[in-house]
Amino acid sequence: MVNTLAGIFLILHGLVHFWYVVLSYQLVQFQPEMGWSGQSWLFSSLINESTLRSLTGLLFIAAAMLFVISGISLFFQPQWLNTLLLVSSIFSSLLLILFWDGNLAMIVQKGIIGLIINLVIITLVIL
């Protein structure tokens, strides 16, 4: 039962990453309360906005898929599950940090809860 709930949670956590994909590809008209603005504290000065958005979208698709695969894998308990969970959580955390716009306003919508979830997963896997 615990594995089932944890697997579903991981899948849902992965699917949340698609919100960044929606924002990256501007599939909806951006409103400030939506979160990520398309800017990055690190990359915006180095990469033009359309390239940054495309790169961000692709990377967040990869992060989403890693978590979905992790969640499904949890049902089967393969030997490499802990490695996959670590890779998924670290990769997602790096994306959230590197593609953060540098503004603390609306930090929840910009992924702080996802970052905390990732850190909890990393901690649980390491322990």
C-alpha positions in Angstrom: 0.0 0.0 0.0 2.8 2.4 0.9 4.6 1.7 -2.3 1.4 2.3 -4.3 0.9 5.7 -2.7 4.5 6.6 -3.0 4.5 5.6 -6.7 1.4 7.7 -7.4 2.9 10.6 -5.5 6.1 10.4 -7.6 4.1 10.2 -10.8 2.0 13.3 -9.8 5.2 15.1 -8.8 6.6 14.4 -12.2 3.5 15.6 -14.0 3.6 18.9 -12.2 6.9 19.6 -14.1 4.7 19.9 -17.3 3.5 23.2 -15.9 6.9 24.6 -16.7 6.6 23.1 -20.2 3.3 24.9 -20.7 4.9 28.2 -19.5 8.1 27.6 -21.6 6.2 27.0 -24.8 3.7 29.8 -24.0 0.8 27.4 -24.5 -1.3 29.8 -22.3 -1.1 33.5 -22.0 1.3 34.3 -19.2 -0.1 35.9 -16.0 2.3 36.9 -13.2 0.5 34.6 -10.7 1.4 31.6 -12.9 5.0 31.5 -11.6 7.9 31.1 -13.9 8.3 34.2 -16.1 10.6 32.7 -18.8 13.7 34.4 -17.2 16.6 32.7 -15.5 19.0 34.4 -13.1 21.8 32.5 -14.8 20.9 32.0 -18.4 18.9 35.0 -19.4 22.0 37.2 -20.0 23.6 34.4 -22.0 20.8 32.9 -24.2 18.0 34.7 -26.1 14.5 34.2 -24.7 13.2 31.8 -27.3 16.2 29.5 -27.1 16.0 29.6 -23.3 12.3 28.7 -23.4 12.8 25.8 -25.8 15.7 24.5 -23.7 13.7 24.9 -20.5 10.7 23.1 -22.0 12.8 20.1 -23.1 14.6 19.8 -19.8 11.4 19.9 -17.8 9.9 17.2 -20.1 12.9 15.1 -19.2 12.5 15.8 -15.5 8.8 14.9 -15.7 9.5 11.7 -17.5 12.2 10.7 -15.0 9.7 11.1 -12.1 7.0 9.2 -13.9 9.4 6.4 -14.7 10.5 6.4 -11.0 6.9 6.2 -9.8 6.1 3.3 -12.1 9.4 1.6 -11.2 8.5 1.8 -7.5 5.8 -0.8 -8.1 8.4 -3.3 -9.4 11.3 -2.4 -7.0 14.2 -2.8 -9.4 17.8 -2.7 -8.1 18.4 0.7 -9.7 15.3 2.4 -8.2 17.3 4.4 -5.7 19.7 5.6 -8.4 16.8 6.7 -10.6 15.2 8.5 -7.7 18.4 10.4 -6.9 19.0 11.3 -10.6 15.3 12.5 -10.9 15.4 14.6 -7.7 18.8 16.1 -8.3 18.1 16.9 -12.0 14.7 18.5 -11.1 16.3 20.5 -8.2 19.0 21.8 -10.5 16.4 22.8 -13.1 14.4 24.7 -10.5 17.4 26.5 -9.2 19.1 27.3 -12.5 15.9 28.4 -14.3 14.6 30.4 -11.4 14.1 34.0 -12.3 16.0 35.3 -9.2 13.0 37.0 -7.7 11.6 35.8 -4.4 8.1 37.0 -5.2 5.7 34.2 -5.6 8.3 31.6 -4.7 5.7 28.9 -4.2 4.5 29.2 -7.8 8.1 29.2 -8.9 8.8 25.8 -7.5 10.0 26.0 -3.9 7.6 23.2 -2.8 8.9 21.0 -5.6 12.4 21.7 -4.5 11.6 20.8 -0.9 9.9 17.6 -2.1 13.1 16.8 -4.1 15.3 17.4 -1.1 13.1 15.1 1.0 13.3 12.4 -1.6 17.1 12.8 -1.8 17.3 12.5 2.0 15.1 9.4 2.2 17.1 7.7 -0.5 20.5 8.4 1.0 19.3 7.3 4.5 
